[in-house]
């Protein structure tokens, strides 16, 4: 129980990052070059799209609080898709998601270092199948457009893209500089707990600057409204606590705000 209490305190502090970012330039879009609006439909998803999203769920993943493995959903897709379509269509239309969609179970997974230190554990969030399907549909609708507007040198956090080309290029530059005995300075920046310390109001503002449709922003805000978590350690669950500053699974800032342009650079700097 002591281990559960310590990890709960750690994640509660980590997921409620409250420092205000220094981003005065985000208050006005005048300095940013206008970009064309996203050419996506904001109509409610069809039953076919829901069925396709179910089939895209990954196997061998721990279920959320509903206790339903994804394998069962995929095996019963013909039966589940019509029902799940009705469940998803209502929040899409009303722009209000069910309260339990904001809850999740955090499972601490050890990374490396001292096992007695909570900061050496990464929290894996387990969410319900309906939430996964909802966000898969939400992201897929404009992800292709977002990718076409993302600068080509951005490789990380993009579907079917890796960083091998960038690593190879940097390595060759270093080799040539070393071969010609020329000095070179390389700067590596690692944001500590980057996805656990996202200021959500700035995230909404970035989406507006990037001309993400208002309907999509409203749905994402609804998805993030009243988010809570419980920590699971040795089959024991902690008390519920709020999550005020983290990106939820299937709904990362990389896909929505893009690490794609100047607004995000201003936010992080």
FIMARMI-651094 format. One line per field, with one value per residue (C-alpha): residue number from 1; residue in one letter; x, y, z. Coordinates in steps of 0.25 Angstrom, whole numbers, padded with zeros to 4 digits. Layout:
N
pos: [NUM;...] $
code: [A;...] $
X: [X;...] $
Y: [Y;...] $
Z: [Z;...] $
***
This chain:
269
pos: [1;2;3;4;5;6;7;8;9;10;11;12;13;14;15;16;17;18;19;20;21;22;23;24;25;26;27;28;29;30;31;32;33;34;35;36;37;38;39;40;41;42;43;44;45;46;47;48;49;50;51;52;53;54;55;56;57;58;59;60;61;62;63;64;65;66;67;68;69;70;71;72;73;74;75;76;77;78;79;80;81;82;83;84;85;86;87;88;89;90;91;92;93;94;95;96;97;98;99;100;101;102;103;104;105;106;107;108;109;110;111;112;113;114;115;116;117;118;119;120;121;122;123;124;125;126;127;128;129;130;131;132;133;134;135;136;137;138;139;140;141;142;143;144;145;146;147;148;149;150;151;152;153;154;155;156;157;158;159;160;161;162;163;164;165;166;167;168;169;170;171;172;173;174;175;176;177;178;179;180;181;182;183;184;185;186;187;188;189;190;191;192;193;194;195;196;197;198;199;200;201;202;203;204;205;206;207;208;209;210;211;212;213;214;215;216;217;218;219;220;221;222;223;224;225;226;227;228;229;230;231;232;233;234;235;236;237;238;239;240;241;242;243;244;245;246;247;248;249;250;251;252;253;254;255;256;257;258;259;260;261;262;263;264;265;266;267;268;269] $
code: [X;X;X;X;X;X;X;X;X;X;X;X;X;X;X;X;X;X;X;X;X;X;X;X;X;X;X;X;X;X;X;X;X;X;X;X;X;X;X;X;X;X;X;X;X;X;X;X;X;X;X;X;X;X;X;X;X;X;X;X;X;X;X;X;X;X;X;X;X;X;X;X;X;X;X;X;X;X;X;X;X;X;X;X;X;X;X;X;X;X;X;X;X;X;X;X;X;X;X;X;X;X;X;X;X;X;X;X;X;X;X;X;X;X;X;X;X;X;X;X;X;X;X;X;X;X;X;X;X;X;X;X;X;X;X;X;X;X;X;X;X;X;X;X;X;X;X;X;X;X;X;X;X;X;X;X;X;X;X;X;X;X;X;X;X;X;X;X;X;X;X;X;X;X;X;X;X;X;X;X;X;X;X;X;X;X;X;X;X;X;X;X;X;X;X;X;X;X;X;X;X;X;X;X;X;X;X;X;X;X;X;X;X;X;X;X;X;X;X;X;X;X;X;X;X;X;X;X;X;X;X;X;X;X;X;X;X;X;X;X;X;X;X;X;X;X;X;X;X;X;X;X;X;X;X;X;X;X;X;X;X;X;X;X;X;X;X;X;X] $
X: [0000;0012;0017;0003;0002;0016;0013;-0001;0005;0016;0006;-0003;0008;0013;-0001;-0005;0006;0001;0012;0008;0016;0022;0015;0010;0011;0000;-0010;-0010;-0010;-0005;0009;0006;0004;-0010;-0012;-0023;-0034;-0034;-0042;-0049;-0064;-0069;-0082;-0084;-0076;-0083;-0085;-0075;-0064;-0067;-0065;-0052;-0047;-0051;-0042;-0031;-0030;-0017;-0017;-0010;-0014;-0019;-0033;-0038;-0048;-0059;-0050;-0053;-0041;-0039;-0039;-0053;-0058;-0051;-0057;-0071;-0070;-0083;-0090;-0083;-0081;-0096;-0097;-0084;-0088;-0100;-0091;-0081;-0092;-0098;-0086;-0082;-0095;-0097;-0082;-0082;-0076;-0080;-0073;-0067;-0059;-0050;-0046;-0034;-0025;-0010;-0001;0013;0024;0038;0048;0062;0070;0066;0053;0050;0049;0036;0041;0047;0034;0025;0010;0003;-0012;-0023;-0035;-0048;-0051;-0062;-0052;-0041;-0051;-0056;-0042;-0037;-0048;-0046;-0031;-0032;-0042;-0031;-0018;-0015;-0017;-0009;0003;0002;0004;0015;0029;0036;0048;0038;0040;0037;0022;0017;0010;0020;0031;0044;0056;0066;0069;0071;0080;0088;0089;0094;0104;0110;0111;0119;0128;0131;0134;0143;0150;0153;0156;0146;0139;0124;0113;0101;0090;0081;0068;0060;0047;0045;0031;0027;0014;0011;0012;0004;-0003;-0017;-0021;-0009;-0012;-0026;-0020;-0010;-0021;-0028;-0016;-0014;-0029;-0033;-0049;-0056;-0064;-0052;-0046;-0059;-0060;-0045;-0048;-0060;-0051;-0042;-0052;-0052;-0041;-0037;-0028;-0026;-0012;-0012;-0001;-0001;-0016;-0019;-0025;-0023;-0033;-0038;-0030;-0031;-0022;-0020;-0008;-0005;-0008;-0018;-0015;-0019;-0020;-0006;-0002;0007;-0005;-0014;-0006;0005;0020;0017;0020;0023;0012;0017;0031;0026;0019;0031;0041] $
Y: [0000;0009;0007;0010;0023;0028;0025;0032;0044;0044;0043;0053;0063;0060;0060;0074;0082;0096;0106;0116;0116;0129;0130;0145;0144;0133;0143;0148;0141;0154;0150;0136;0133;0129;0115;0108;0102;0087;0081;0071;0068;0070;0061;0050;0037;0026;0011;0007;0017;0011;-0003;0001;0008;-0005;-0013;-0004;-0006;-0013;-0027;-0031;-0018;-0018;-0013;-0001;0000;-0007;-0020;-0023;-0027;-0022;-0036;-0038;-0025;-0029;-0043;-0037;-0025;-0028;-0028;-0017;-0007;-0003;-0001;0006;0015;0020;0022;0031;0038;0045;0052;0055;0062;0068;0071;0065;0052;0042;0045;0032;0034;0044;0033;0024;0014;0017;0005;0009;0002;0002;0008;0007;0012;0010;0003;0010;0023;0027;0036;0023;0018;0022;0022;0014;0019;0008;0014;0008;0002;0012;0024;0018;0016;0030;0036;0028;0033;0047;0047;0040;0050;0061;0054;0052;0067;0070;0061;0069;0082;0077;0081;0070;0069;0066;0051;0047;0045;0043;0031;0021;0031;0029;0037;0028;0038;0049;0041;0037;0051;0056;0045;0047;0062;0059;0049;0059;0070;0061;0056;0071;0074;0085;0088;0086;0089;0080;0083;0072;0077;0067;0073;0066;0060;0067;0060;0061;0076;0081;0094;0091;0105;0107;0094;0099;0112;0105;0098;0111;0117;0104;0106;0093;0093;0098;0085;0077;0086;0085;0070;0069;0079;0071;0058;0065;0071;0065;0055;0046;0035;0024;0017;0001;-0005;-0020;-0021;-0010;0003;0017;0027;0036;0049;0059;0060;0075;0075;0063;0058;0046;0033;0033;0048;0054;0068;0063;0059;0070;0083;0077;0079;0085;0100;0112;0112;0100;0106;0118;0110;0102;0113] $
Z: [0000;0003;-0012;-0017;-0009;-0014;-0028;-0027;-0021;-0032;-0044;-0038;-0037;-0051;-0058;-0052;-0057;-0054;-0058;-0068;-0081;-0085;-0099;-0101;-0116;-0116;-0112;-0126;-0140;-0147;-0148;-0154;-0168;-0171;-0175;-0183;-0175;-0173;-0184;-0175;-0173;-0159;-0161;-0151;-0154;-0162;-0157;-0167;-0161;-0147;-0152;-0159;-0146;-0138;-0148;-0146;-0131;-0127;-0121;-0108;-0101;-0087;-0086;-0079;-0068;-0077;-0076;-0091;-0099;-0113;-0119;-0115;-0121;-0134;-0134;-0132;-0141;-0149;-0136;-0128;-0139;-0140;-0125;-0124;-0135;-0127;-0115;-0123;-0131;-0119;-0113;-0128;-0129;-0115;-0113;-0099;-0096;-0085;-0072;-0071;-0084;-0076;-0066;-0068;-0061;-0060;-0059;-0055;-0064;-0060;-0069;-0064;-0051;-0037;-0035;-0022;-0029;-0035;-0046;-0052;-0056;-0068;-0067;-0077;-0078;-0080;-0086;-0091;-0105;-0108;-0105;-0114;-0126;-0124;-0124;-0135;-0144;-0139;-0143;-0156;-0162;-0163;-0161;-0176;-0178;-0166;-0171;-0185;-0177;-0168;-0172;-0178;-0169;-0157;-0156;-0142;-0137;-0151;-0156;-0164;-0163;-0155;-0151;-0158;-0170;-0160;-0152;-0164;-0169;-0156;-0155;-0169;-0165;-0153;-0160;-0171;-0161;-0153;-0166;-0169;-0155;-0154;-0141;-0140;-0129;-0128;-0118;-0113;-0106;-0098;-0091;-0078;-0077;-0090;-0092;-0077;-0076;-0088;-0085;-0091;-0093;-0102;-0109;-0113;-0117;-0126;-0133;-0136;-0142;-0150;-0155;-0149;-0151;-0139;-0138;-0137;-0126;-0118;-0119;-0114;-0103;-0099;-0099;-0089;-0080;-0066;-0068;-0056;-0053;-0043;-0041;-0042;-0033;-0030;-0033;-0024;-0029;-0023;-0021;-0033;-0036;-0047;-0059;-0063;-0072;-0080;-0094;-0094;-0101;-0116;-0116;-0115;-0118;-0129;-0138;-0135;-0133;-0141;-0137;-0150;-0151;-0143;-0133;-0126;-0127;-0120;-0109;-0106;-0106] $
***
